[in-house]
Every structure is written in C-alpha cells, then in structure tokens.
C-alpha cells in the first residue's frame, strides 16, 4: 500500500505531501522507510491511502493454528506459542494468539 504523508509532526523524517510505501502494518501503525533510510512505525492518522494492496504484511488478529499431528517429535523455543486444550485449538496443534 502507498500512503501520502499529510501530517506536521514528523518534519525531520517525513516530507508533507510525499508518497511512501508501507512495508508492514503492526498494531494498526504503518511501517515506512522514511527520509533517513530507516524504517519506523507511524500512526495512520498522519497519512492518506493513495493505493491499497492486498499483500501488506500484517500480524493476524485471529488465532492461528498449525497442525503438528504428522510430526513424531519436534522442538520449539517460543513463548508465544502454546499447546492448548481449548475448543478452538485441538491438542494436535500449536496455537498462536
């Protein structure tokens, strides 16, 4: 997605009226490579959408299930994934929420 900066707050790193490419969306904020060449998160209220894409990378807002029943053994070291016995997450899956 491409957005145009319409705000006044980020004068050092963004130029008003300039179109920027959104490289990701995190918790509804836009990740944009600014004039310094670095990517930062900016609030969407500071922009107007110029062109929308359907493939902007965004964290899902719903639980994601990964079926691991075909694996005999596995190892993971993430605290954000847990094996859950809830109805939405069968015991043969790791659920991320």
C-alpha positions as CSV (number, residue, x, y, z in Angstrom):
1,X,0.0,0.0,0.0
2,X,1.1,3.5,-0.7
3,X,0.3,6.4,1.6
4,X,0.8,10.2,1.4
5,X,2.1,12.0,4.5
6,X,-0.4,14.7,5.4
7,X,0.7,15.4,9.0
8,X,3.0,18.1,10.5
9,X,4.6,16.3,13.5
10,X,7.3,14.2,11.9
11,X,9.0,17.0,9.9
12,X,12.5,15.7,10.4
13,X,11.9,12.3,8.8
14,X,8.9,12.7,6.6
15,X,8.1,15.3,3.9
16,X,4.5,16.6,3.8
17,X,2.8,15.6,0.5
18,X,5.3,12.8,-0.2
19,X,4.1,9.3,-1.0
20,X,5.6,6.5,0.9
21,X,5.4,2.7,0.6
22,X,4.0,0.8,3.6
23,X,6.3,-2.2,4.2
24,X,4.2,-3.5,7.0
25,X,1.4,-2.9,9.4
26,X,1.9,-3.6,13.1
27,X,-1.0,-3.0,15.6
28,X,-2.6,-0.7,13.0
29,X,0.5,1.5,12.6
30,X,2.3,1.8,9.3
31,X,5.9,0.7,9.0
32,X,7.5,3.1,6.5
33,X,11.1,3.7,5.3
34,X,11.4,7.4,6.0
35,X,13.8,10.1,4.6
36,X,16.6,8.8,6.8
37,X,16.5,5.5,5.0
38,X,15.4,3.6,8.2
39,X,12.0,2.0,8.7
40,X,9.8,3.2,11.6
41,X,6.3,2.9,12.8
42,X,4.0,5.8,12.2
43,X,0.3,6.4,13.2
44,X,-2.1,6.0,10.3
45,X,-3.8,9.3,11.2
46,X,-0.8,11.1,9.7
47,X,-1.4,9.6,6.2
48,X,-4.0,9.2,3.5
49,X,-4.1,6.0,1.5
50,X,-3.1,6.6,-2.1
51,X,-3.0,3.0,-3.4
52,X,-4.1,-0.2,-1.5
53,X,-2.6,-3.6,-1.9
54,X,-3.9,-6.9,-0.5
55,X,-0.5,-8.3,0.3
56,X,0.7,-5.8,3.0
57,X,2.4,-7.8,5.8
58,X,0.3,-7.7,9.0
59,X,0.1,-9.8,12.1
60,X,-3.2,-11.8,12.2
61,X,-5.8,-10.6,14.6
62,X,-7.3,-14.1,15.0
63,X,-5.8,-17.3,16.5
64,X,-3.6,-19.2,14.0
65,X,-3.4,-23.0,14.3
66,X,-0.6,-25.1,13.0
67,X,-1.4,-28.8,12.7
68,X,1.6,-30.9,14.0
69,X,-0.1,-34.3,14.2
70,X,2.0,-35.6,11.4
71,X,5.3,-34.9,13.3
72,X,6.7,-37.6,15.6
73,X,8.7,-35.2,17.6
74,X,9.5,-31.5,17.5
75,X,11.2,-28.8,19.5
76,X,10.3,-25.2,19.7
77,X,11.6,-22.3,21.9
78,X,8.9,-19.7,21.6
79,X,6.9,-18.4,24.5
80,X,4.2,-17.0,22.1
81,X,3.1,-20.5,21.0
82,X,1.4,-22.8,23.4
83,X,-0.3,-26.2,23.2
84,X,-3.9,-25.6,24.3
85,X,-6.8,-27.8,25.0
86,X,-9.4,-25.2,24.2
87,X,-12.1,-26.0,21.7
88,X,-10.5,-23.5,19.2
89,X,-7.1,-25.2,19.5
90,X,-7.0,-29.1,19.3
91,X,-4.4,-30.9,21.2
92,X,-2.6,-31.9,18.0
93,X,-1.9,-28.2,17.1
94,X,0.1,-25.3,18.4
95,X,-2.0,-22.2,18.6
96,X,-0.7,-18.7,18.3
97,X,-2.8,-15.9,19.7
